[in-house]
Amino acid sequence: MRKTPLTPGRFGIVLIKGAGDLGSGVAYRLWRCGFQVVMTELAQPLCVRRAVCFAEAVYAGETTVEGITARRVATLAAARAALSDDVLPLLVTPDPGLLAELTPTVVVDAIMAKANSGTQITDAPLVIALGPGFTAAHDCHAIVETHRGHTLGRVLWKGQALPDTGTPGPIEGYTATRVLRAPIEGYVVPLRAVGEHIKAGEILARVSPQPASEQGIPVRALFPGVLRGLVHPSLLVQIGRKIGDLDPRDDVSYCFTISEKSLAVAGGVLEAILSSASLTGSLSINGNTHL
């Protein structure tokens, strides 16, 4: 159950750009701690682990991740209503003017583009970026490390996160092979459901030039495991694009719960907020919610 929300206006709004795997983990942790969170996302999210991504609300209207419900909204009034309902508002490709009117106290760039797509240190009193592509104290105030390993979740107040290696972090010794990629440009036609146990060599999906087609190039599992995610079937994917995730740990519960990596990163964001010298005034009594 959600902790009682913080005193209205005490912390202002936390705006999270990107409602994929890591952004959703951050939103989950901050929401549970009582922060007022607003998220933004693309009109066609690219997320794979849709069962644990608030971005799924773009497609479904609403989605629930570990007891927290997100709702797609189009206006600040609708966002206000969602917060009043104890629902997390998700704005789809909002107009920059709308975000300016929001005036968040904290902005978290969780887009995970491996490059800065427009975030500036002046966007809010505290701007936090996840992963590589940013320089702390230049593009943002703080960076949270997203690379699996000893430094995962650490807060960096200067410098940069570790560079993107292009290879997924190992799980049970599997790296690149646990990521399913599109063999051609097209639409993913799922043949197995998320959470199902998969045998090595089994066909999980097809990628077809036409949506919902019975024709297409098969995507096979290279090892036994559980299907942890697939992109939405309405999404046109490019050749080589990540379209799915196979987990060799074969634990179905991992498909429907936020990952340890996302929660570690979320802990870093929480640390950055609570330890930020720039928010000393904002973290006391701070006027209104700006919504």
RODO-2510 file (C-alpha; in nm, 4 decimals, decimal comma):
residues 291
     n   res          X          Y          Z
     1     m     0,0000     0,0000     0,0000
     2     r     0,1239     0,3525    -0,0754
     3     k     0,2774     0,5566     0,2022
     4     t     0,0714     0,8640     0,2906
     5     p     0,1632     1,1317     0,0354
     6     l     0,4035     1,3981     0,1546
     7     t     0,2647     1,7318     0,2680
     8     p     0,1280     1,8998    -0,0495
     9     g     0,3949     2,1149    -0,2086
    10     r     0,6672     2,0106     0,0314
    11     f     0,8661     1,8379    -0,2401
    12     g     0,6818     1,9649    -0,5471
    13     i     0,6571     1,7431    -0,8539
    14     v     0,9090     1,4832    -0,9676
    15     l     0,8942     1,4584    -1,3469
    16     i     1,0329     1,1339    -1,4916
    17     k     1,1011     1,1384    -1,8658
    18     g     1,0685     0,7834    -1,9908
    19     a     0,8387     0,5150    -1,8481
    20     g     1,0361     0,2077    -1,9499
    21     d     1,1993    -0,0508    -1,7251
    22     l     1,4349     0,1775    -1,5300
    23     g     1,2081     0,4817    -1,5289
    24     s     0,9243     0,2702    -1,3932
    25     g     1,1484     0,1357    -1,1178
    26     v     1,2333     0,4921    -1,0188
    27     a     0,8671     0,5952    -1,0270
    28     y     0,7687     0,2934    -0,8180
    29     r     1,0234     0,3675    -0,5458
    30     l     0,9517     0,7408    -0,5285
    31     w     0,5743     0,6871    -0,5341
    32     r     0,6005     0,4356    -0,2515
    33     c     0,7968     0,6965    -0,0537
    34     g     0,5183     0,9507    -0,0988
    35     f     0,6513     1,1686    -0,3802
    36     q     0,4145     1,3204    -0,6357
    37     v     0,5366     1,1697    -0,9628
    38     v     0,4416     1,2605    -1,3186
    39     m     0,5833     1,0641    -1,6132
    40     t     0,6192     1,1252    -1,9862
    41     e     0,6540     0,8751    -2,2693
    42     l     0,6567     0,8409    -2,6476
    43     a     0,3372     0,7780    -2,8432
    44     q     0,4763     0,4316    -2,9291
    45     p     0,6922     0,3124    -2,6408
    46     l     0,9776     0,0731    -2,7252
    47     c     0,9744    -0,1049    -2,3896
    48     v     1,0184    -0,4837    -2,3813
    49     r     0,9285    -0,5711    -2,0203
    50     r     0,5792    -0,4306    -2,0594
    51     a     0,4402    -0,6088    -1,7519
    52     v     0,6599    -0,3887    -1,5301
    53     c     0,6615    -0,0676    -1,7364
    54     f     0,4203     0,2176    -1,6755
    55     a     0,4642     0,2952    -2,0462
    56     e     0,2095     0,0200    -2,1124
    57     a    -0,0561     0,2753    -2,0120
    58     v     0,0093     0,4478    -2,3456
    59     y    -0,1375     0,1421    -2,5198
    60     a    -0,3884     0,0290    -2,2569
    61     g    -0,5053     0,3574    -2,1020
    62     e    -0,4162     0,2289    -1,7560
    63     t    -0,1700    -0,0264    -1,6258
    64     t    -0,0748    -0,1522    -1,2810
    65     v     0,2769    -0,2471    -1,1734
    66     e     0,3185    -0,4036    -0,8289
    67     g     0,0075    -0,2352    -0,6940
    68     i     0,0658     0,1099    -0,8455
    69     t    -0,1634     0,2187    -1,1278
    70     a    -0,0602     0,4626    -1,4014
    71     r    -0,3082     0,6410    -1,6264
    72     r    -0,2524     0,8030    -1,9649
    73     v    -0,3528     1,1703    -1,9455
    74     a    -0,3436     1,4606    -2,1900
    75     t    -0,3712     1,7712    -1,9695
    76     l    -0,2485     1,9066    -1,6378
    77     a    -0,6076     1,9010    -1,5138
    78     a    -0,6237     1,5292    -1,5902
    79     a    -0,2869     1,4818    -1,4208
    80     r    -0,4204     1,6608    -1,1126
    81     a    -0,7266     1,4367    -1,1119
    82     a    -0,5102     1,1257    -1,1400
    83     l    -0,2949     1,2325    -0,8452
    84     s    -0,6117     1,2978    -0,6454
    85     d    -0,7193     0,9417    -0,7260
    86     d    -0,3787     0,8142    -0,6070
    87     v    -0,2994     0,7224    -0,9686
    88     l     0,0280     0,8032    -1,1399
    89     p    -0,0283     1,0336    -1,4423
    90     l     0,1486     0,9571    -1,7715
    91     l     0,1660     1,2316    -2,0348
    92     v     0,2255     1,1175    -2,3931
    93     t     0,4748     1,3296    -2,5928
    94     p     0,3609     1,6436    -2,4090
    95     d     0,4009     1,9899    -2,5542
    96     p     0,7102     2,1650    -2,4093
    97     g     0,4850     2,4450    -2,2911
    98     l     0,2858     2,1979    -2,0836
    99     l     0,6023     2,0750    -1,9132
   100     a     0,7115     2,4342    -1,8521
   101     e     0,3782     2,4985    -1,6798
   102     l     0,4346     2,1899    -1,4654
   103     t     0,7539     2,3462    -1,3169
   104     p     0,8846     2,0301    -1,1491
   105     t     1,1202     2,0438    -0,8534
   106     v     1,3058     1,7383    -0,9848
   107     v     1,3502     1,6081    -1,3392
   108     v     1,4771     1,2539    -1,3972
   109     d     1,5903     1,1674    -1,7491
   110     a     1,5161     0,7954    -1,7750
   111     i     1,4884     0,7868    -2,1547
   112     m     1,7931     0,5547    -2,1738
   113     a     1,8917     0,6727    -2,5221
   114     k     2,2617     0,6419    -2,4274
   115     a     2,2837     1,0079    -2,5330
   116     n     2,1355     1,3347    -2,4158
   117     s     1,8206     1,4002    -2,6185
   118     g     1,7608     1,7496    -2,4847
   119     t     1,7776     1,7498    -2,1046
   120     q     1,9397     2,0612    -1,9557
   121     i     2,0675     2,1338    -1,6080
   122     t     1,8334     2,4344    -1,5981
   123     d     1,5183     2,2207    -1,6420
   124     a     1,4580     2,2039    -1,2649
   125     p     1,6277     2,2801    -0,9321
   126     l     1,7549     1,9206    -0,9446
   127     v     1,8107     1,7321    -1,2689
   128     i     1,9141     1,3659    -1,2509
   129     a     2,0115     1,1502    -1,5488
   130     l     2,0324     0,7737    -1,5706
   131     g     2,3315     0,6098    -1,7365
   132     p     2,5710     0,7216    -2,0100
   133     g     2,5379     1,0198    -2,2411
   134     f     2,5512     1,2940    -1,9770
   135     t     2,8132     1,4910    -1,7855
   136     a     2,7271     1,5695    -1,4247
   137     a     2,7453     1,9410    -1,3362
   138     h     2,7077     2,0231    -1,7059
   139     d     2,3997     1,8492    -1,8538
   140     c     2,2526     1,7590    -1,5168
   141     h     2,3308     1,7870    -1,1476
   142     a     2,3711     1,4158    -1,0847
   143     i     2,3980     1,0871    -1,2734
   144     v     2,2971     0,7453    -1,1435
   145     e     2,5092     0,4565    -1,2722
   146     t     2,3087     0,1952    -1,4652
   147     h     2,5885    -0,0462    -1,5627
   148     r     2,5566    -0,3837    -1,3897
   149     g     2,8416    -0,4433    -1,1492
   150     h     3,0059    -0,2908    -0,8443
   151     t     2,9026     0,0695    -0,9189
   152     l     2,5380     0,0037    -1,0117
   153     g     2,3112     0,2626    -0,8469
   154     r     2,5902     0,4939    -0,7349
   155     v     2,5283     0,8693    -0,7542
   156     l     2,7837     1,0727    -0,9495
   157     w     2,7999     1,4480    -0,8880
   158     k     3,0793     1,4978    -1,1401
   159     g     3,2023     1,3175    -1,4486
   160     q     3,0154     1,0564    -1,6511
   161     a     2,8643     0,7132    -1,6106
   162     l     3,0422     0,4107    -1,7546
   163     p     3,0101     0,3974    -2,1352
   164     d     2,7582     0,1724    -2,3047
   165     t     2,9287    -0,1536    -2,4020
   166     g     2,6550    -0,2609    -2,6417
   167     t     2,6418    -0,5980    -2,4634
   168     p     2,3717    -0,6743    -2,2042
   169     g     2,4904    -0,7509    -1,8536
   170     p     2,5284    -1,1206    -1,7764
   171     i     2,2478    -1,3201    -1,6141
   172     e     2,3425    -1,6778    -1,5293
   173     g     2,6304    -1,6374    -1,7745
   174     y     2,4085    -1,5317    -2,0690
   175     t     2,4591    -1,1893    -2,2250
   176     a     2,3690    -1,1055    -2,5872
   177     t     2,1813    -1,4306    -2,6462
   178     r     1,9174    -1,3503    -2,3844
   179     v     1,8073    -1,0491    -2,5893
   180     l     1,5732    -1,1254    -2,8802
   181     r     1,6265    -0,9038    -3,1842
   182     a     1,4256    -0,8403    -3,5005
   183     p     1,5608    -1,0396    -3,7975
   184     i     1,3854    -0,8007    -4,0398
   185     e     1,1953    -0,4738    -4,0254
   186     g     0,8345    -0,5365    -3,9338
   187     y     0,5876    -0,6158    -3,6581
   188     v     0,6263    -0,8718    -3,3802
   189     v     0,3621    -1,1445    -3,3833
   190     p     0,3818    -1,3189    -3,0433
   191     l     0,3429    -1,6968    -3,0377
   192     r     0,4145    -1,7432    -2,6668
   193     a     0,3043    -1,5355    -2,3684
   194     v     0,5184    -1,3527    -2,1172
   195     g     0,5793    -1,5814    -1,8205
   196     e     0,5773    -1,9033    -2,0221
   197     h     0,8590    -2,1547    -1,9920
   198     i     1,0463    -2,1892    -2,3189
   199     k     1,2641    -2,4712    -2,4524
   200     a     1,5850    -2,4163    -2,6479
   201     g     1,5043    -2,3861    -3,0191
   202     e     1,1372    -2,3070    -2,9614
   203     i     0,9782    -2,0333    -3,1748
   204     l     0,8657    -1,7452    -2,9522
   205     a     0,7400    -1,5033    -3,2138
   206     r     0,7514    -1,4039    -3,5779
   207     v     0,8482    -1,0727    -3,7286
   208     s     0,6321    -0,9901    -4,0283
   209     p     0,6170    -0,6953    -4,2688
   210     q     0,2460    -0,6733    -4,1849
   211     p     0,0941    -0,6589    -3,8342
   212     a    -0,0835    -0,9720    -3,7044
   213     s     0,0284    -1,1675    -4,0105
   214     e     0,0567    -1,5471    -4,0181
   215     q     0,3691    -1,5084    -4,2300
   216     g     0,7071    -1,3881    -4,1118
   217     i     1,0566    -1,4761    -3,9948
   218     p     1,0625    -1,6893    -3,6782
   219     v     1,2442    -1,5802    -3,3621
   220     r     1,3784    -1,8788    -3,1672
   221     a     1,5058    -1,9242    -2,8135
   222     l     1,8756    -2,0072    -2,8015
   223     f     1,8528    -2,1562    -2,4521
   224     p     1,5771    -2,2680    -2,2101
   225     g     1,4211    -2,0050    -1,9866
   226     v     1,1132    -1,7938    -1,9277
   227     l     0,9877    -1,5283    -2,1677
   228     r     1,0252    -1,2039    -1,9724
   229     g     0,8980    -0,9562    -2,2286
   230     l     0,8038    -0,8693    -2,5871
   231     v     0,7445    -0,5326    -2,7527
   232     h     0,3893    -0,4313    -2,8377
   233     p     0,2627    -0,5923    -3,1609
   234     s     0,1555    -0,2554    -3,3054
   235     l     0,5129    -0,1244    -3,3003
   236     l     0,7080    -0,1191    -3,6270
   237     v     1,0584    -0,2365    -3,5359
   238     q     1,3791    -0,1936    -3,7302
   239     i     1,6083    -0,4831    -3,8157
   240     g     1,8324    -0,5615    -3,5186
   241     r     1,6048    -0,3817    -3,2693
   242     k     1,5596    -0,5442    -2,9299
   243     i     1,2137    -0,7020    -2,9312
   244     g     1,2168    -0,9478    -2,6413
   245     d     1,3894    -1,0827    -2,3329
   246     l     1,4500    -1,4457    -2,2337
   247     d     1,5479    -1,5084    -1,8711
   248     p     1,7626    -1,8163    -1,8033
   249     r     1,6719    -1,8122    -1,4321
   250     d     1,3336    -1,9559    -1,5371
   251     d     1,1460    -1,7901    -1,2496
   252     v     0,8035    -1,6692    -1,3639
   253     s     0,7750    -1,4166    -1,0802
   254     y     1,0656    -1,2199    -1,2285
   255     c     0,8478    -1,1398    -1,5303
   256     f     0,5948    -0,9483    -1,3232
   257     t     0,8135    -0,7768    -1,0629
   258     i     1,0524    -0,4845    -1,0978
   259     s     1,4118    -0,5982    -1,1457
   260     e     1,6899    -0,5677    -0,8912
   261     k     1,8741    -0,3409    -1,1356
   262     s     1,5812    -0,0991    -1,1629
   263     l     1,5397    -0,0836    -0,7860
   264     a     1,9132    -0,0238    -0,7363
   265     v     1,8998     0,2665    -0,9819
   266     a     1,5839     0,3943    -0,8116
   267     g     1,7670     0,3915    -0,4802
   268     g     2,0358     0,6106    -0,6348
   269     v     1,7731     0,8595    -0,7527
   270     l     1,6176     0,8698    -0,4057
   271     e     1,9619     0,9292    -0,2540
   272     a     2,0319     1,2115    -0,4995
   273     i     1,7033     1,3834    -0,4139
   274     l     1,7405     1,3560    -0,0381
   275     s     2,1086     1,4559    -0,0343
   276     s     2,0954     1,7390    -0,2889
   277     a     2,2225     2,0679    -0,1553
   278     s     2,0279     2,2488    -0,4304
   279     l     1,6998     2,1272    -0,2805
   280     t     1,7665     2,2332     0,0774
   281     g     1,4940     2,4969     0,0547
   282     s     1,2574     2,2884    -0,1582
   283     l     1,2703     1,9999     0,0841
   284     s     1,1183     2,2078     0,3608
   285     i     0,8030     2,4078     0,2934
   286     n     0,7737     2,5049    -0,0721
   287     g     0,4523     2,6840    -0,1557
   288     n     0,2350     2,4849    -0,3956
   289     t     0,2355     2,1743    -0,6105
   290     h     0,2523     2,3670    -0,9420
   291     l    -0,0254     2,1436    -1,0761
***
